Amino acid sequence: MTTLQETKLIPVSDWGKHHSWPPQGGLRHLIFHEETNGFSHCIRRVGRRVLIDEVKFFEWVEKQNENN
């Protein structure tokens, strides 16, 4: 379990400033299909803003690798 201090929430529009992959369009695709691909685990919504939990995103990536 991550603590609040370890949690880094990144707006979708700023994701490219922190990470080169996935590009913003790919990230939006993952968000659009969040219920079927398990990506809902990685996002937090504040009003209309969608924020990506960086730690949970990389946990999700590792889980995808385990399934292949």
C-alpha positions as CSV (number, residue, x, y, z in Angstrom):
1,M,0.0,0.0,0.0
2,T,1.4,3.4,-0.9
3,T,1.4,6.3,1.5
4,L,0.2,9.7,0.5
5,Q,3.8,11.0,0.4
6,E,4.7,8.2,-2.1
7,T,1.7,8.9,-4.3
8,K,2.4,11.1,-7.3
9,L,-0.7,12.1,-9.3
10,I,0.1,13.4,-12.8
11,P,-2.5,15.1,-15.0
12,V,-2.9,13.3,-18.3
13,S,-1.9,16.5,-20.1
14,D,1.4,16.6,-18.2
15,W,2.3,12.8,-18.4
16,G,4.7,13.5,-21.3
17,K,6.8,15.8,-19.1
18,H,7.5,12.9,-16.8
19,H,7.4,9.8,-19.0
20,S,7.9,9.2,-22.7
21,W,5.6,6.2,-22.8
22,P,2.7,6.0,-23.3
23,P,2.0,9.1,-25.4
24,Q,-1.0,11.2,-24.4
25,G,-3.2,9.6,-27.1
26,G,-2.3,6.1,-25.9
27,L,-3.0,7.1,-22.3
28,R,-6.4,8.5,-23.3
29,H,-7.2,5.2,-25.1
30,L,-6.4,3.3,-21.9
31,I,-8.6,5.7,-19.9
32,F,-11.5,5.3,-22.4
33,H,-11.4,1.5,-22.0
34,E,-10.6,1.6,-18.2
35,E,-13.4,-0.8,-17.2
36,T,-12.3,-3.6,-19.6
37,N,-8.6,-3.3,-19.2
38,G,-8.2,-2.7,-15.5
39,F,-6.8,0.7,-15.9
40,S,-9.3,2.2,-13.5
41,H,-6.9,1.1,-10.8
42,C,-4.5,3.8,-12.0
43,I,-6.7,6.9,-12.3
44,R,-8.2,9.4,-9.9
45,R,-10.8,11.9,-11.0
46,V,-11.1,15.3,-9.4
47,G,-14.0,17.1,-11.0
48,R,-13.3,16.9,-14.7
49,R,-9.6,16.3,-14.3
50,V,-8.2,12.9,-14.7
51,L,-5.0,12.2,-12.8
52,I,-2.7,9.2,-13.2
53,D,-1.3,7.6,-10.0
54,E,2.3,7.0,-11.1
55,V,3.0,4.1,-8.7
56,K,-0.2,2.3,-9.6
57,F,0.4,2.8,-13.3
58,F,3.7,0.9,-13.1
59,E,2.1,-1.8,-11.0
60,W,-0.6,-2.1,-13.7
61,V,2.2,-2.4,-16.4
62,E,3.9,-5.2,-14.4
63,K,0.6,-7.0,-14.0
64,Q,0.1,-6.8,-17.8
65,N,3.5,-8.4,-18.3
66,E,2.5,-11.2,-15.9
67,N,-0.6,-12.0,-18.0
68,N,1.4,-12.4,-21.2
